[in-house]
Amino acid sequence: VVQGELHGMSQRGGTVQAQLRFSDKPIESPQVPKGRADLIIAVEPLEALRSADWLHPGGHVIAAMKPFDNIVNYPPIEEVHDALRKIPTCMLVDAYGIAKEAGSVRSMNFAVAGAALQFLPLSPDSMRAVILEKAVGWTDRDRDAALAALAAGLALEAGEVAGTA
């Protein structure tokens, strides 16, 4: 496993991107070449669209539906959703709705991660264990919301558009 990050200015509308590579062979670079990503996971729909060039044919996109409010000149969200739906393997997730129902909108990323787990070499139990390990110091509400959002994301099936946010 090799991880590399490209930092951006997200608070000013810029992109923040992290890349993670898994392989049973040596990995020469932490950066994924454009057109070679198996999976794009995005908690912001426009960022998923901006990252689409990295996806290889047949790769999957898991993207939250609700945009962040910190991007100036954001295109109409319907246009962003329509463009993402043109990617045959894109799953749009109502992460905000799932997180709100789970008890904390701060758990949106866990809803998206849960949906993405079906494409990753990780077990749901290992992901739950990581949440519990990292949740030391979290409120009970935030820990429980993270676990509930993860479970709701796990329940989604590939190709499903989960929500209408």
Secondary structure, DSSP 8 states (H G I E B T S, - for coil): -EEEEE---GGGT---EEEEE--SS--S-SS--TT-EEEEEESSHHHHHHTGGGEEEEEEEEEESS--TT-TT---HHHHHHHHHTSTTEEEE-HHHHHHHHT-GGGHHHHHHHHHGGGSS--HHHHHHHHHHHTTTS-HHHHHHHHHHHHHHHT--TT--B---
